[in-house]
Amino acid sequence: MLDRVAVYLDKLQRREESLIAKCELQQGRLSSRHPEQQYHPKGSVQSSSHVGITPLEELKMQQLRQKKDRLSYAVGRLELQANQRERQLRKSMAGF
């Protein structure tokens, strides 16, 4: 049983690292396309007429921001799950 838990924790850790890498990749893509326009939460993005990007590019950037937010949420959730599993494992090991 301990081996199964260890394998599962390793799997969660690899998944977390994968999601973090994807998030960083998306951030890099966003910053490399338009370095003068940074992501600001709360929707304070400049309009396309001020920056010179097309509405299609603006839509793509919005989609990438949403994807980044989803990945960040998933990473946080996986971290919480991993911590929960570790607590459960320690609790079960303390009982032996």
C-alpha positions as CSV (number, residue, x, y, z in Angstrom):
1,M,0.0,0.0,0.0
2,L,2.9,2.3,0.8
3,D,4.3,1.8,-2.6
4,R,1.0,2.6,-4.3
5,V,0.8,5.8,-2.4
6,A,4.4,6.7,-3.3
7,V,3.7,6.0,-6.9
8,Y,0.5,8.1,-6.8
9,L,2.4,11.0,-5.1
10,D,5.1,10.8,-7.8
11,K,2.4,10.9,-10.5
12,L,0.8,14.0,-8.9
13,Q,4.2,15.7,-8.7
14,R,4.9,15.1,-12.3
15,R,1.5,16.4,-13.2
16,E,2.0,19.5,-11.2
17,E,5.4,20.1,-12.8
18,S,3.8,19.6,-16.2
19,L,1.1,22.1,-15.5
20,I,3.6,24.6,-14.2
21,A,5.7,24.2,-17.3
22,K,2.7,24.7,-19.6
23,C,1.8,27.8,-17.6
24,E,5.3,29.2,-18.0
25,L,5.2,28.4,-21.7
26,Q,2.0,30.3,-22.1
27,Q,3.4,33.3,-20.2
28,G,6.5,33.3,-22.4
29,R,4.3,33.2,-25.5
30,L,2.2,36.1,-24.3
31,S,5.2,38.2,-23.3
32,S,7.2,37.5,-26.5
33,R,4.5,38.6,-28.9
34,H,3.9,42.0,-27.4
35,P,6.4,42.8,-24.7
36,E,5.0,46.3,-24.2
37,Q,1.6,44.9,-23.2
38,Q,1.8,42.9,-19.9
39,Y,-1.0,40.9,-18.4
40,H,-2.9,42.8,-15.7
41,P,-5.6,40.9,-13.8
42,K,-9.0,42.6,-13.4
43,G,-9.3,43.2,-17.1
44,S,-7.2,46.3,-17.3
45,V,-5.9,45.3,-20.8
46,Q,-5.4,48.2,-23.2
47,S,-7.7,48.3,-26.2
48,S,-6.5,47.1,-29.6
49,S,-6.5,50.6,-31.0
50,H,-3.9,51.8,-28.5
51,V,-1.5,48.9,-29.0
52,G,-1.9,48.2,-32.7
53,I,-3.1,44.6,-32.5
54,T,-6.0,43.1,-34.3
55,P,-9.2,42.0,-32.6
56,L,-8.3,38.4,-33.4
57,E,-4.9,38.8,-31.7
58,E,-6.7,40.4,-28.7
59,L,-9.1,37.4,-28.6
60,K,-6.2,35.0,-28.7
61,M,-4.5,36.8,-25.9
62,Q,-7.7,36.7,-23.8
63,Q,-8.0,33.0,-24.4
64,L,-4.4,32.4,-23.4
65,R,-4.9,34.4,-20.2
66,Q,-8.0,32.3,-19.4
67,K,-6.0,29.1,-20.1
68,K,-3.2,30.4,-17.8
69,D,-5.8,31.0,-15.1
70,R,-7.2,27.5,-15.5
71,L,-3.7,26.0,-15.3
72,S,-2.9,28.0,-12.3
73,Y,-6.0,26.8,-10.6
74,A,-5.3,23.2,-11.6
75,V,-1.7,23.5,-10.1
76,G,-3.1,24.9,-6.9
77,R,-5.7,22.1,-6.7
78,L,-3.0,19.5,-7.3
79,E,-0.8,21.0,-4.6
80,L,-3.7,20.8,-2.2
81,Q,-4.4,17.2,-3.2
82,A,-0.7,16.2,-2.8
83,N,-0.6,17.8,0.7
84,Q,-3.8,16.0,1.6
85,R,-2.4,12.7,0.5
86,E,0.8,13.3,2.4
87,R,-1.2,14.1,5.6
88,Q,-3.3,11.0,5.1
89,L,-0.2,8.9,4.6
90,R,1.5,10.3,7.7
91,K,-1.7,9.7,9.6
92,S,-2.0,6.1,8.4
93,M,1.6,5.4,9.2
94,A,1.3,6.8,12.7
95,G,-1.4,4.2,13.3
96,F,1.0,1.3,12.7
